[in-house]
Amino acid sequence: METTAKKQESQSSKKVDNSSLFLFWVTLLLAILVLGIYIGTLFFGANSLEVLLDLRKRETELLYKVERLRSDNAKLQKEYFELKGLEP
Protein backbone atom coordinates (compact mmCIF):
# COMPACT_ATOMS: atom_id res chain seq x y z
CA MET A 1 0.00 0.00 0.00
CA GLU A 2 2.82 2.32 0.64
CA THR A 3 3.95 2.04 -2.96
CA THR A 4 0.47 2.99 -4.17
CA ALA A 5 0.49 6.04 -1.92
CA LYS A 6 3.93 7.01 -3.19
CA LYS A 7 2.80 6.61 -6.80
CA GLN A 8 -0.23 8.79 -6.17
CA GLU A 9 1.96 11.38 -4.47
CA SER A 10 4.40 11.28 -7.38
CA GLN A 11 1.59 11.66 -9.93
CA SER A 12 0.03 14.60 -8.05
CA SER A 13 3.47 16.18 -7.76
CA LYS A 14 3.93 15.84 -11.55
CA LYS A 15 0.52 17.42 -12.10
CA VAL A 16 1.50 20.36 -9.91
CA ASP A 17 4.80 20.66 -11.76
CA ASN A 18 3.04 20.54 -15.14
CA SER A 19 0.45 23.12 -14.14
CA SER A 20 3.09 25.50 -12.77
CA LEU A 21 5.15 25.01 -15.93
CA PHE A 22 2.05 25.76 -18.04
CA LEU A 23 1.37 28.88 -15.95
CA PHE A 24 4.97 30.00 -16.44
CA TRP A 25 4.73 29.66 -20.24
CA VAL A 26 1.37 31.45 -20.39
CA THR A 27 2.76 34.29 -18.27
CA LEU A 28 5.86 34.50 -20.43
CA LEU A 29 3.76 34.57 -23.60
CA LEU A 30 1.57 37.35 -22.22
CA ALA A 31 4.62 39.36 -21.15
CA ILE A 32 6.12 39.03 -24.66
CA LEU A 33 2.80 40.03 -26.21
CA VAL A 34 2.46 43.12 -24.00
CA LEU A 35 6.08 44.10 -24.69
CA GLY A 36 5.51 43.71 -28.44
CA ILE A 37 2.41 45.90 -28.33
CA TYR A 38 4.31 48.53 -26.30
CA ILE A 39 7.24 48.60 -28.73
CA GLY A 40 4.85 48.74 -31.68
CA THR A 41 3.10 51.72 -30.12
CA LEU A 42 6.44 53.44 -29.56
CA PHE A 43 7.35 53.12 -33.23
CA PHE A 44 3.98 53.57 -34.91
CA GLY A 45 1.56 55.19 -32.43
CA ALA A 46 0.39 58.79 -32.00
CA ASN A 47 3.45 59.68 -29.90
CA SER A 48 5.87 57.54 -31.84
CA LEU A 49 9.41 57.89 -33.07
CA GLU A 50 8.11 58.25 -36.61
CA VAL A 51 5.97 61.24 -35.61
CA LEU A 52 8.91 62.79 -33.76
CA LEU A 53 11.15 62.51 -36.83
CA ASP A 54 8.44 64.00 -39.07
CA LEU A 55 8.01 66.92 -36.66
CA ARG A 56 11.75 67.59 -36.61
CA LYS A 57 11.80 67.61 -40.42
CA ARG A 58 8.86 70.01 -40.50
CA GLU A 59 10.54 72.26 -37.93
CA THR A 60 13.64 72.48 -40.13
CA GLU A 61 11.52 73.33 -43.17
CA LEU A 62 9.63 76.01 -41.25
CA LEU A 63 12.83 77.57 -39.91
CA TYR A 64 14.16 77.75 -43.46
CA LYS A 65 10.91 79.36 -44.62
CA VAL A 66 11.05 81.92 -41.79
CA GLU A 67 14.58 82.93 -42.78
CA ARG A 68 13.56 83.25 -46.43
CA LEU A 69 10.53 85.40 -45.52
CA ARG A 70 12.65 87.63 -43.27
CA SER A 71 15.08 88.15 -46.13
CA ASP A 72 12.23 88.96 -48.55
CA ASN A 73 10.73 91.32 -45.98
CA ALA A 74 14.02 93.19 -45.58
CA LYS A 75 14.33 93.60 -49.36
CA LEU A 76 10.76 94.82 -49.69
CA GLN A 77 11.16 97.28 -46.81
CA LYS A 78 14.30 98.67 -48.41
CA GLU A 79 12.47 99.06 -51.73
CA TYR A 80 9.51 100.71 -49.95
CA PHE A 81 11.68 103.25 -48.17
CA GLU A 82 13.57 104.01 -51.38
CA LEU A 83 10.30 104.65 -53.21
CA LYS A 84 8.97 106.70 -50.33
CA GLY A 85 12.17 108.79 -50.39
CA LEU A 86 11.58 109.66 -54.06
CA GLU A 87 8.23 111.29 -53.30
CA PRO A 88 8.30 115.09 -52.87
C-alpha positions in Angstrom: 0.0 0.0 0.0 2.8 2.3 0.6 3.9 2.0 -3.0 0.5 3.0 -4.2 0.5 6.0 -1.9 3.9 7.0 -3.2 2.8 6.6 -6.8 -0.2 8.8 -6.2 2.0 11.4 -4.5 4.4 11.3 -7.4 1.6 11.7 -9.9 0.0 14.6 -8.1 3.5 16.2 -7.8 3.9 15.8 -11.5 0.5 17.4 -12.1 1.5 20.4 -9.9 4.8 20.7 -11.8 3.0 20.5 -15.1 0.5 23.1 -14.1 3.1 25.5 -12.8 5.1 25.0 -15.9 2.0 25.8 -18.0 1.4 28.9 -15.9 5.0 30.0 -16.4 4.7 29.7 -20.2 1.4 31.4 -20.4 2.8 34.3 -18.3 5.9 34.5 -20.4 3.8 34.6 -23.6 1.6 37.4 -22.2 4.6 39.4 -21.2 6.1 39.0 -24.7 2.8 40.0 -26.2 2.5 43.1 -24.0 6.1 44.1 -24.7 5.5 43.7 -28.4 2.4 45.9 -28.3 4.3 48.5 -26.3 7.2 48.6 -28.7 4.9 48.7 -31.7 3.1 51.7 -30.1 6.4 53.4 -29.6 7.4 53.1 -33.2 4.0 53.6 -34.9 1.6 55.2 -32.4 0.4 58.8 -32.0 3.5 59.7 -29.9 5.9 57.5 -31.8 9.4 57.9 -33.1 8.1 58.2 -36.6 6.0 61.2 -35.6 8.9 62.8 -33.8 11.1 62.5 -36.8 8.4 64.0 -39.1 8.0 66.9 -36.7 11.7 67.6 -36.6 11.8 67.6 -40.4 8.9 70.0 -40.5 10.5 72.3 -37.9 13.6 72.5 -40.1 11.5 73.3 -43.2 9.6 76.0 -41.2 12.8 77.6 -39.9 14.2 77.7 -43.5 10.9 79.4 -44.6 11.0 81.9 -41.8 14.6 82.9 -42.8 13.6 83.3 -46.4 10.5 85.4 -45.5 12.7 87.6 -43.3 15.1 88.1 -46.1 12.2 89.0 -48.5 10.7 91.3 -46.0 14.0 93.2 -45.6 14.3 93.6 -49.4 10.8 94.8 -49.7 11.2 97.3 -46.8 14.3 98.7 -48.4 12.5 99.1 -51.7 9.5 100.7 -49.9 11.7 103.3 -48.2 13.6 104.0 -51.4 10.3 104.6 -53.2 9.0 106.7 -50.3 12.2 108.8 -50.4 11.6 109.7 -54.1 8.2 111.3 -53.3 8.3 115.1 -52.9 
